[in-house]
Amino acid sequence: MYGVGKHRLFYTVGVAQPMLGPGPNDSFSANGKTDFYARLDYKFGGMGLDGDTTGVMLPPENWREKSFRVGLLGYTGNGTGVNYDVTDPDGNPFTMQDRRYNRVGGFASAYYGDLNVFGVYVHGNDKLALFGADTGELANEVTRSYNAWFVQADYVIKPPFQTSLRYEYLRPGDESVQSQRSLNANFSFLARANIKAMLEYHVDLRDSKNYLFAAILRVAM
């Protein structure tokens, strides 16, 4: 369920199918639990989230507004009873359950004329239970946390040309693994309302040899 209140307050709440995991005979199994999520954010200035322009003077190019939008988001679930086969660093086999997983984060977006700067931060943690592969008894419980965020700037050079630059960061839950950092640059040409051509470059900032350059055409029918 989602909606807009007072033209500027956006909300969404929901329930989701529980976690699915490996089951017998290459099937999937679920634990009957229910996941929950919610998001709430507010927009200051510019056009209302429902298109309302009361008291706001916008230019013909309606993206050229001055506004700021900020919000919070969250997700929680229970994976008790869904088993995964894993091994520890020494190669010992275990059965793992993700008994509780939580995600919380924040969102912000600012428009200033032709420039839009926005980003998202997410913190996640998982409460993991490890069971002996042979005994089925609880061997250990650990909590793993990670942080991920990105910030992006979009700029309308002159319709129909647009460019963007995005920085991405991820610190995995496994502390023995290095954080991941990357940069993505994009140049877009909006040929028609439903046709978009792009040149895009993505590079791993920890390994400059790990990069991708792509020419992309998107058509909406």
N, C-alpha and C positions, 0 to 999 in steps of 0.2 A: 504494500500500500504506500502510495506517495502522493504528495500534493504541495501546493503553494499557499501560504497564509499571508494576508496583508500585503500581497504583491511581491514581497521580498524575502520571506522566510520559507526555505525549502526543507521538506522532511521526507524521510522514507523509513519504513520499518518492515521487517519481513521474517519469514521462516523458510528454511531450506531443507532439502532432502538430507538425511544424515550421511555421515561418511560411509563410503563403500570401500571394501577391501577385497583381497584375494579370498576366494571360497573354494570349495571342493570341485574337482573336475574342471578347472579353468573357469569357474563361474565367479560371480561377485556376491559378497554378503554384506548386510547392513546390521546395525545394532538396535534399530528402532528408536534411537535418540533423535532429537530435533535441534538443528542449528538456528541461531538467531542473528540478525544483523540490523543496524540502524545507522542513519546519517542525518545530520542537521547542519544547515549552513544559512548564512544571511548575506545579502548583497546591499552594499551602501553605494548610492549614486547610480547614474545611468538608467537604462530601461529596466523595468520590473521583470522578475523572473517569469511572469505570465504575460509579458508583452505590454504591460501598463506603462504609459508615458506621462501620466498626470504630473504636472509641475516640472517636467523635464524637457529641455529643448535639445533635440538631436539634429545633427546635420543630415543631409540626404544619404550620406554614407553612414548607416546607423551603427556600424561597428566602431566608429570613432567617438567613443564615449569615455568619460572619466568615471571609473567605478572600482570598487574593491569588494571582493567576496571571500568569506572565510568560513570554515566549517570543521566539524568533527565527524569521525566515522568509527564504527566498531563491528566486530564479528566474533562470535563465540560458539564453540561446539564441543561435543563429547564423542571420542572415538573408542570408548571402552567396548571390548568384545570384538573389535576388528583387528585381526592379527596380521603381522608382517614378519617374514623371516629375515633376520639380520645377523651379522657377525661383528664381534668387537675387534679392536685393532690387532689382537693376538690370533684372530681367526676362529674364536669360539662361537658356536651358533647359539642364537637366542630367538625367542619370539617377542615381538615388540607391539605395544598398544599405545596409541596417542590418546591418553585418557582425558586431556583437556587442552584445547588449542584456542588461543585468544589473539585477536588482532585489533589494535587501536591506532588511530592516526589522525592527521590533520590535513586540511586542504586550504589553499589560498590562491586567489587569482586577481590580478590588477590590470585594468585597461587604461591606457593613456593614449588617445588618438589611434594611430596605426599600430601601436605596440601592445601586446598582451604577454605579461609575465606570470607564470603560474607554476605550482608545484604541489607535491604530495609527500608526506612522511608517514611511514607505517612501522610500528613496533610489533613484533610477534613473539609469542612464547608458547612452547609445547611441553606439557608434562608427560614424559615418556615412562612407561613401565616395561621392564625387561623380565621375561620369564625364561627359565631353563628350558632348552629345546627338548630335553629328555624327560625332565621331572614335571614341567609345567608349573613349578613353584616360582613365586616372585623372587627375583634375584637382586633387582635394584630399581630405584626410581630416580630419574634425572630430569632436570628442566633445561631446555635449550631455548635461547633467545636470539633473535636477529633484528637488524634495523635496515630499512631500505628507504631511499628517498630519491627524488629527481626534481630538477628545476628546468623549465623550458621557457624560451622567449620566441614568440611568433611576431613577425613583422610584415605588414602589407606594404610592399614596395610601391606598387601602383597596380590596381586591378587590371589584369587578372594574375599578377605575379605576387608570390608570397614566399618568405623564407623563414626557417626556424633553426634553433640551436638548442640541444638538450644535453644536460649532464646527468648521469645516473650513477648511483652508489648503492652497494649491497654489502653488508657485513653478515656472512652466513652464521648459522647457529653453531657450526663446527669451528671452534676457535683455532684449530690447527690449519684452517684454510684461509688464505689471504682474502681481503676484501676485494670486491669486483668494482671497477670504475671504468666508465665508458663515455664516449662523446658521440653525439649523432647530429649531423648537419643535413638540412633538407632544403631544396629549392623546388617550388611547385608552380605549375601553370594550369589555371582553371580554364580550360578551353571552352567548356559549356557548363551549365548548371549540374550536369551529371557526368562530366568527363574531366578527369584530373590526371595530369602527367607530372612525374616527379623524378628528380635526380637526388639520390640519398647516399650519404657516406657515414659509416659507423665504424668506430675504432676502439679497440681495447687499450686503455691508457696505461695498463701494466705491461702490455706486449704489443708494440706498434706493428708487428708482423701479422697480428690477428685483426684483420679489418675486412670490411665489405663495402663495395661500391655497386649501386644498383640503379637501373632505370626502370621506373614503374609506371604502368598505365592502369587507372581504375575507371570503370564504367558502371554506373548504376542504372538498372533497367526498371 
